[in-house]
C-alpha cells in the first residue's frame, strides 16, 4: 500500500513539474507573457503620446491663425501674396537633360 501511494505521489509530482515548466501555462509561458505585456505597455505609452501631440495640433489649428498659416505654407507649399520663390538647380543635375540649366543657357545669350 505504501509503495502504491509513493508511486502515485511520484506520478503527481511528474505531472505538476511538467505543468510548471513545459506547458502553455507554465513558468516560461508566464515570462513570455510578461515580456509581451511590457512591449504592449510601451506601445500604449507611444500611442498616448501621439494622441496628445495630435490633440495639441488640432487645438492650434482651430484657434491659432498664425499656426494655421504656417502649417499651410509648410505642408502645401503656399506663398503669401508678396513673396517670390527662387528655384536653384541642384549640383547633381544630369547634363543630358535638355531642360537642365536652361535658365543659365538663356542668360548667356
Secondary structure, 3 states (H helix, E strand, C coil): CHHHHHHHHHHHHHHHHHHHHCCCCCHHHHHHHHHHHHHHHHHHHHHHHHHHHHHHHHHHHHHCHHHHHHHHHHHHCCCCCCCCCCCCCCCCCCCCCCCCCHHHHHHHC
